[in-house]
Amino acid sequence: RVYTLLGDGEIAEGQVWEAAMFAGHKKLDNLVVIVDNNNLQIDGPITEVCNPYPIDEKFKAFNFHVINCSAHDFGELKAAFDEAKKTKGMPTAIITKSVKGKGVSFMENNVSWHGVAPNDEQYAIAMQDLEKVGEALCQK
């Protein structure tokens, strides 16, 4: 299988849809496109910059098998990838709903962190935040 990861802002670009049209037409069932749908791109919320919704319907229009899931639920992700492996005769698009910077208090849903590295102090806070998230996951 070939896996490709696209951002929801990135899919506003024409070459994405040219490739999707080709993949669907050629029934490239070894292709899995993962779209990170966090509703943010470098210029702001995607609905204000260049609204791509409904993402799933666009991929369906290009003859993709579409799976919607949470990017933050490991069970849903595993099920989506398992389903993609079983799909025959068409490419698959896994549309994941995510929160940009999830788990880091000062980064969540904050577009200003697009392409920016934290300083040492921010990094330390982020790691503390993520350790708490990791501990909570381990208790489930």
N, C-alpha and C positions, 0 to 999 in steps of 0.2 A: 504494500500500500504506500501511497504518497500522501503525506499530510502537509497541509499548508495553513498557516495562521494569519488571519486578516483582522485588522481593526475595523470598527464600525465607521470611523471617519475615512479610512483607506478605501472602503468600497464605493466611495463617490467617484473614484477614478475609472475612466473608461476601459482601460486594459483589463480590469478585473472582470467586467461584464463580457468583454470579448472572449476572455479565457473561459468564463462560465458557459457562454453560448457554445463554444467549441467542445468543451468537456461533455456537456449534455448531449450535443448532437452526435458525438462519437461514442457516447455511452461508456465513458471512462469510469467503470465501477471500481477501479483501484484508487480513485482520488477521493480524499476526504478534506473538505474545506472547513476550518473551524473559524467562526467569526466571534471575536470578543466584542460583545455588545454592552459597553459601559456608558453609552450616551454622551461620551466626551471625546473631543479631539483637540488638537493643539490650539485651535482658534475659538473653542468654547463648546457648548452643548451642540450635538450634531443636529438636533431639531431646529436650531437657529442658523447653523452654518450651511448645511445641505442635507436636508432630511431624507434618510435612506429608507424609511419605513413604508411598507412592511417588508422587512428583510427576508423573512421566510417565504413570502409569496413571490418575491423576485426570483429567488433560487428555484422555487417550484416551476416558475414560468420557463426556466432554462432546463427543465427536465432533471432536476436534482431531487433525490430523496432528502427530506428535511427533518431534522430532529431538533427540538427546542429543549434546553435544559439550563439549570443553574451552574454557573462556573464555580460556585462555592460549595457544591454538594458532591462529594467524591462518589457516592453511590449513583447519582444521576449521570455523572460524567462517565463512569465505568459502563453503565447501561447504554449510554449513547455510543461509545466507542465499540462496544460489543455488537450493537445493532448495525453500525456502519460496516463492520467486518462481514456481516451476513448479507448485506445489500448487493444485489446482482442487477446488472443491466443499466445502471445509472450511477452517476457520482453522488456523493453524500455531502450535505452541508449540515454541520452541527452549529446551531446558533446558541451561544452561551450568554446568558444574562449575568453580568458581573458588576461589581462596584470597584471603581478605580481606587487603588490604594487601600483596599479592604484590610481592616485590622490595625492600621496605623492611624492613630487618633487625628493627627494633623494633616494627613494625606487623603483620607476618604472623600471621594467625590470632589476633589479639589483639582481643577484643570491646570492650575499653576505648577503642578508637579509633573507635567508632561515633559519628559526629556530633561529633567533637572535632577542633579544628585544632591542628597542631603549633606550638610556639613557634619563635622564630627559629633557635635551635640545632638543634632537632629537624628543622626544615625543611632546614637545610643538610646534615645527615646523610642525610635522606631523598633529597635531590637527588643526593648522591654515590652512594648505593646504586642509584638509578634510572639514573644515567649508566653504571654498570658493567653493569647489565642491558641497557641499550640497546646498549652496545658488543658484548656477547656476542651479541645478536640480529643485529647487523650482520655478524658474522663467520660466520653460518650460511649 
